[in-house]
Structures are given as C-alpha cells and as structure tokens.
C-alpha cells in the first residue's frame, strides 16, 4: 500500500526572499520529481502573480503559499496597528492564492515568530484572546474567497503561545470557524510531541498541510524523527494532501541566522532536495 501523497519543497531550501526571479528554480524542482512548490511570501511586493502563475503552469507544479510572520506582523501585540499590518499582509497573501491557484495560506499566523519569553498567566490569556479574535476575522476573509488557513504550531524556542497538536487544536476550537485548519511540521513535532502518530490523530481531519525535515533540520531520513509513527498517523486519518520538505539555505545569512543554521546540512541544497524526496517516496510505501 502507498500513502496517496503529493510531495513538495519550499524555495527556502535555495533562496530568500522569494521574488519573480525565484521561478528559475521551478524547472529543477519539477525535474527532481516534486509535484508542489511551497512559496514563502516575505515581501508580497516582490512577487508578480502573473509571472508566477505562468511559471507554475509551464512546469506543471502546484503552489502552496506560506505566510511569514515577523515582528511587524503580530496578532498578539499590545499595539493594534501591528494587527492591522498583519491583516493587510494576509489579504495580499489571499490575493496571491487566488491569482496563482493556491487553496490556502499556511504558517504560524497567531503571533510573530521568535516571540518566546516569560509572561504572566494573565498576559498570556490576553494574547491568546487576541489571536483567537484576529484569526476568526482572518478565517472570515479567507472563506469569503473560498480559501482556508493552516495554522502551524512552533517549538518552544520560536513561540510561547502554540507549540503542539493539543494547543493548536484548542486554538482551532476557540476560533470556531470551518476555514481554520492545521499545518504540522515534523521538525517542531520532534521537539514538542512525544508520539507523532497520536499527535496527528489528535488533529485528525483538520490537518491541511504537512512539512518535514529531520530533527536537525537536515535531510529527511538522516536523523531521529519517528518516521514510522508519522506514517501511521497519516494513514490513520486518511491524509491525502501534500508533504513538503522545508529547510533553509545556509547561504543567505539573514535567513540562516533567523533559523539558527550555522553550517551546511548537506553537500549541496540540490542534494538535500533529491535525497529527501527519494527517502519520502520510499517512506510512503506501507509494508
């Protein structure tokens, strides 16, 4: 039996930020055997949707739009101008989805990435309530365009709000909107989940997207990830979506510093992608 998956890769494996010129990666990504390209939207103004859509069509690739949430895009900030900035940014991401044929925006959109600090229970609840209210508004905007969102838990070193399957499902429950779904990333799961299978089953049919790398952020299959447990979980919920390799190039210093990659994780980024895909295609076969 083979899990009915499509495989993708994030352009972050090679470059940052994504611009119109990044479509030069698409022929290579297709030739390697990927079905999907994940596009991180750091600066929407650098992306021409018409050019991107043509490159996708020319290379027979499907797109996934991944949101990037920096300090200026923070739905939990005390200053509501940061919330409005995040709304404006997500509306641009929704525009891109509509124009290039993506079905959802994925990412840790509840708060700024890297916001991890001690806070009182009262402050934490205030920020939680802000995230819930703002993301419900985001869901309403997404649904009006027949789109969805996929909310990603991050490990404790990158977020103090949503770290695992249990907290993300509590967030989904509090948002209480059908457009709110989940992205699970195996890297963060390897830090925060004791059992991959049970975490995936807990999310169930709310799982809209999956990202993977190793527990080291390295090539899938080269580390200590619970791959058998991961596969059992996807099989148990009948997941039929995309599994994307997400890691980062060490050759763009702003990006590698942000994710604390201080040395290459493969002989080349092409080798990372090719070896990772070869592993995943073997992994999807259930013996």
Backbone torsions as a table, in degrees:
resi	resn	phi	psi	omega
1	UNK	NA	143.3	179.8
2	UNK	-121.7	128.3	174.5
3	UNK	-61.5	132.3	-175.7
4	UNK	-79.9	73.1	-174.4
5	UNK	-110.0	153.8	164.5
6	UNK	-108.9	149.2	-177.9
7	UNK	-115.3	137.7	179.3
8	UNK	-130.6	175.7	177.4
9	UNK	-145.4	141.0	176.9
10	UNK	-81.8	139.6	177.1
11	UNK	-68.1	-12.8	174.3
12	UNK	-60.5	-19.5	178.7
13	UNK	-63.3	-24.0	-176.6
14	UNK	-118.5	-30.9	-167.8
15	UNK	-152.2	162.9	172.6
16	UNK	-165.6	137.2	-5.8
17	UNK	-79.3	166.2	173.9
18	UNK	-72.2	128.4	177.6
19	UNK	-133.3	-179.1	177.4
20	UNK	-56.9	-33.9	-178.4
21	UNK	-71.8	-17.0	-178.9
22	UNK	-66.9	-16.1	177.9
23	UNK	-65.5	-13.3	175.2
24	UNK	-62.4	-18.0	176.3
25	UNK	-77.1	-20.7	-169.8
26	UNK	-61.4	-43.8	178.6
27	UNK	-59.5	-41.0	179.4
28	UNK	-65.2	-42.9	-179.9
29	UNK	-60.9	-42.6	178.1
30	UNK	-67.3	-44.2	-178.6
31	UNK	-61.5	-33.3	178.2
32	UNK	-66.5	-23.3	178.4
33	UNK	115.1	8.6	178.5
34	UNK	-78.5	149.9	177.1
35	UNK	-97.5	-25.0	-167.5
36	UNK	-134.9	144.2	171.6
37	UNK	-118.6	131.3	178.6
38	UNK	-97.0	125.5	-173.9
39	UNK	-108.3	108.6	174.5
40	UNK	-79.8	126.6	-175.4
41	UNK	-100.8	89.0	177.7
42	UNK	-80.7	-44.3	-178.6
43	UNK	-133.1	98.0	-177.4
44	UNK	-56.4	-30.8	-177.4
45	UNK	-67.3	-14.0	179.0
46	UNK	-91.2	2.5	-172.9
47	UNK	-119.4	120.6	174.6
48	UNK	-95.9	108.2	-175.2
49	UNK	-58.6	-33.3	-179.1
50	UNK	-64.8	-44.2	178.8
51	UNK	-66.2	-40.6	-179.0
52	UNK	-65.4	-44.3	-178.7
53	UNK	-62.1	-42.1	179.7
54	UNK	-63.0	-42.4	179.4
55	UNK	-64.5	-38.5	176.3
56	UNK	-61.9	-46.8	-179.5
57	UNK	-65.1	-41.8	-179.1
58	UNK	-62.3	-30.7	-176.1
59	UNK	-106.2	6.2	177.2
60	UNK	52.8	49.2	177.6
61	UNK	-115.4	143.7	173.8
62	UNK	-95.1	147.2	-178.7
63	UNK	-102.5	149.1	164.3
64	UNK	-126.6	134.0	-179.9
65	UNK	-100.0	123.7	-179.1
66	UNK	-112.3	121.2	178.7
67	UNK	-76.1	151.8	-179.9
68	UNK	-123.5	119.8	-169.6
69	UNK	-116.3	97.3	-178.3
70	UNK	-92.7	-171.7	-175.8
71	UNK	-62.0	-24.6	-178.8
72	UNK	-87.0	-6.3	179.7
73	UNK	-119.6	81.4	-170.8
74	UNK	-136.7	106.7	-179.5
75	UNK	-73.4	-6.5	-179.4
76	UNK	-106.5	2.3	-175.0
77	UNK	-66.7	149.9	176.9
78	UNK	-64.9	-30.5	-178.6
79	UNK	-91.1	117.2	-175.3
80	UNK	-69.2	-13.2	175.8
81	UNK	-63.8	-28.0	175.8
82	UNK	-68.7	-35.7	176.9
83	UNK	-63.3	-47.6	-177.8
84	UNK	-64.0	-35.5	176.2
85	UNK	-62.7	-39.5	178.8
86	UNK	-68.3	-39.4	175.7
87	UNK	-60.3	-46.1	179.8
88	UNK	-59.5	-43.9	179.6
89	UNK	-62.0	-45.6	-178.6
90	UNK	-67.0	-33.7	175.4
91	UNK	-62.7	-37.9	175.5
92	UNK	-65.9	-37.3	175.9
93	UNK	-64.8	-39.7	177.0
94	UNK	-65.3	-38.8	175.1
95	UNK	-57.4	-46.2	-179.4
96	UNK	-61.6	-44.4	178.0
97	UNK	-53.8	-50.0	-178.1
98	UNK	-61.5	-38.4	-173.5
99	UNK	-79.3	-26.4	-178.4
100	UNK	-110.1	-3.1	175.4
101	UNK	89.8	24.0	174.3
102	UNK	-86.1	152.4	-174.7
103	UNK	-98.2	-15.5	-175.9
104	UNK	-160.5	164.5	170.3
105	UNK	-109.1	132.4	-177.8
106	UNK	-114.7	154.2	172.7
107	UNK	143.1	174.6	-178.4
108	UNK	-85.2	66.1	-166.8
109	UNK	-81.1	1.6	-179.2
110	UNK	-75.6	-23.5	-174.0
111	UNK	-160.6	170.6	175.7
112	UNK	-71.3	136.5	176.0
113	UNK	-65.6	135.7	-178.2
114	UNK	93.8	-2.3	177.5
115	UNK	-82.1	90.6	-176.4
116	UNK	-141.1	104.1	-175.5
117	UNK	-156.5	161.0	175.6
118	UNK	-63.4	142.2	176.4
119	UNK	-151.9	152.7	178.4
120	UNK	-70.0	160.0	176.5
121	UNK	-58.8	-37.3	180.0
122	UNK	-64.8	-46.3	179.1
123	UNK	-64.7	-40.4	179.1
124	UNK	-61.1	-41.3	179.3
125	UNK	-67.1	-38.7	176.4
126	UNK	-59.2	-45.5	-178.2
127	UNK	-69.1	-37.6	175.8
128	UNK	-59.9	-46.3	-179.0
129	UNK	-63.3	-36.8	177.0
130	UNK	-64.2	-44.8	179.6
131	UNK	-60.6	-43.8	-179.5
132	UNK	-61.1	-51.1	-177.0
133	UNK	-63.4	-43.8	-178.1
134	UNK	-69.2	-38.9	180.0
135	UNK	-72.8	-28.2	172.9
136	UNK	-63.6	-40.8	176.6
137	UNK	-64.2	-39.6	176.3
138	UNK	-61.8	-43.8	179.3
139	UNK	-60.7	-40.1	178.5
140	UNK	-63.2	-40.2	177.6
141	UNK	-66.6	-42.0	178.8
142	UNK	-62.6	-47.2	-177.6
143	UNK	-62.5	-33.1	179.1
144	UNK	-64.9	-18.0	178.1
145	UNK	-108.1	8.7	-177.0
146	UNK	61.4	38.1	177.2
147	UNK	-117.7	172.5	178.0
148	UNK	-134.5	173.5	171.6
149	UNK	-124.5	152.4	176.8
150	UNK	-125.3	110.2	-173.0
151	UNK	-90.7	129.3	-173.4
152	UNK	-106.1	121.5	169.0
153	UNK	-70.5	142.3	176.5
154	UNK	-116.1	156.4	179.2
155	UNK	-67.2	165.3	-172.4
156	UNK	-61.1	-21.3	179.9
157	UNK	-81.7	-12.2	-177.7
158	UNK	-115.6	-14.0	177.9
159	UNK	-155.2	143.8	173.9
160	UNK	-106.5	11.4	-173.2
161	UNK	-111.5	-52.3	-174.9
162	UNK	-131.3	108.5	-171.6
163	UNK	-115.6	-18.8	-172.6
164	UNK	-152.7	-176.8	-175.3
165	UNK	-62.6	-36.1	-178.1
166	UNK	-68.2	-45.0	-178.6
167	UNK	-71.9	-34.4	178.9
168	UNK	-69.0	-34.8	177.9
169	UNK	-72.8	-29.0	172.6
170	UNK	-67.2	-38.4	176.4
171	UNK	-64.0	-45.0	178.1
172	UNK	-58.7	-43.9	179.9
173	UNK	-62.4	-42.3	-178.8
174	UNK	-71.0	-35.5	175.8
175	UNK	-63.7	-42.2	173.0
176	UNK	56.5	55.2	178.1
177	UNK	-143.7	135.6	-176.3
178	UNK	-64.3	-17.8	179.0
179	UNK	-79.1	-9.4	-178.3
180	UNK	-87.9	118.4	-179.4
181	UNK	-133.8	-170.9	-169.8
182	UNK	-127.4	141.5	164.7
183	UNK	-110.6	125.8	173.1
184	UNK	-108.4	132.1	-179.5
185	UNK	-113.5	120.1	-176.4
186	UNK	-59.4	-29.4	177.8
187	UNK	-63.2	-50.5	179.5
188	UNK	-66.9	-36.3	178.4
189	UNK	-62.6	-36.2	-178.2
190	UNK	-65.2	-19.5	177.0
191	UNK	-93.7	-39.2	-167.4
192	UNK	-105.3	-15.9	-177.4
193	UNK	-108.7	138.0	176.1
194	UNK	-85.1	-20.1	-178.4
195	UNK	-147.0	110.7	-177.5
196	UNK	-59.2	-45.9	-177.2
197	UNK	-59.2	-48.0	-177.7
198	UNK	-67.2	-34.7	177.9
199	UNK	-63.3	-44.6	-179.8
200	UNK	-66.2	-42.1	178.7
201	UNK	-64.2	-33.4	178.1
202	UNK	-64.4	-37.7	178.1
203	UNK	-74.6	-38.6	173.7
204	UNK	60.3	-134.5	-174.2
205	UNK	-75.0	2.1	173.1
206	UNK	-84.9	-5.3	179.5
207	UNK	-75.5	110.5	-176.3
208	UNK	-101.6	-25.8	-176.0
209	UNK	-155.0	152.7	-179.6
210	UNK	-132.3	135.5	171.3
211	UNK	-119.5	149.3	179.5
212	UNK	-141.8	149.9	159.9
213	UNK	-155.7	-164.3	175.3
214	UNK	-89.9	172.8	175.6
215	UNK	-61.0	-19.9	176.3
216	UNK	-92.5	0.8	-167.9
217	UNK	73.4	9.4	-177.9
218	UNK	-87.3	-165.3	-174.9
219	UNK	-63.3	129.7	175.7
220	UNK	-51.4	132.2	-179.1
221	UNK	96.6	-5.1	-175.1
222	UNK	-103.3	1.8	-173.8
223	UNK	-130.5	-139.3	-171.9
224	UNK	-114.3	14.2	179.2
225	UNK	-61.1	144.5	179.3
226	UNK	-81.2	72.5	-172.1
227	UNK	-65.6	-38.0	178.7
228	UNK	-64.2	-42.6	177.6
229	UNK	-64.1	-40.9	177.7
230	UNK	-58.1	-48.8	-178.6
231	UNK	-63.7	-41.9	178.7
232	UNK	-60.7	-39.0	178.4
233	UNK	-64.3	-44.8	178.7
234	UNK	-63.9	-39.4	178.3
235	UNK	-65.0	-41.1	-176.2
236	UNK	-63.0	-33.5	-178.7
237	UNK	-98.6	4.9	178.3
238	UNK	58.7	44.9	-179.9
239	UNK	-69.3	130.0	-178.6
240	UNK	-126.9	23.9	-175.9
241	UNK	-94.7	-148.4	-175.4
242	UNK	-103.9	141.7	168.5
243	UNK	-114.6	116.0	-175.8
244	UNK	-107.4	134.5	169.6
245	UNK	-77.2	120.0	174.7
246	UNK	-123.5	111.2	166.3
247	UNK	-143.9	-167.5	-165.8
248	UNK	-139.1	144.8	178.0
249	UNK	-73.9	136.6	174.4
250	UNK	-80.0	-2.6	-172.7
251	UNK	-92.6	-4.1	172.9
252	UNK	-112.4	105.0	-166.8
253	UNK	-64.1	-37.0	179.9
254	UNK	-62.8	-40.3	179.6
255	UNK	-71.9	-49.7	-176.4
256	UNK	-63.7	-33.5	177.4
257	UNK	-68.7	-38.5	-179.1
258	UNK	-63.1	-34.1	-177.5
259	UNK	-106.4	8.9	174.5
260	UNK	58.7	44.6	170.5
261	UNK	-101.8	110.1	-171.0
262	UNK	-102.9	-5.2	179.4
263	UNK	-154.9	159.5	179.9
264	UNK	-59.2	143.9	178.8
265	UNK	-102.7	1.9	176.8
266	UNK	-158.1	167.8	178.2
267	UNK	-62.8	-32.6	175.5
268	UNK	-154.1	161.9	178.3
269	UNK	-69.4	-31.6	175.3
270	UNK	-64.0	-41.5	178.4
271	UNK	-64.1	-39.8	177.5
272	UNK	-55.0	-50.7	-177.2
273	UNK	-65.5	-46.3	-176.0
274	UNK	-66.7	-46.3	-179.7
275	UNK	-67.8	-37.4	178.3
276	UNK	-63.9	-43.0	178.8
277	UNK	-66.6	-40.5	178.3
278	UNK	-59.9	-41.7	177.8
279	UNK	-63.7	-46.5	-176.0
280	UNK	-64.1	-34.9	179.8
281	UNK	-69.5	-32.5	173.8
282	UNK	-74.3	-38.3	-177.7
283	UNK	-64.0	-32.9	-176.6
284	UNK	-72.0	-11.8	178.9
285	UNK	-83.2	119.8	179.8
286	UNK	-93.2	116.7	-175.8
287	UNK	-88.7	NA	NA
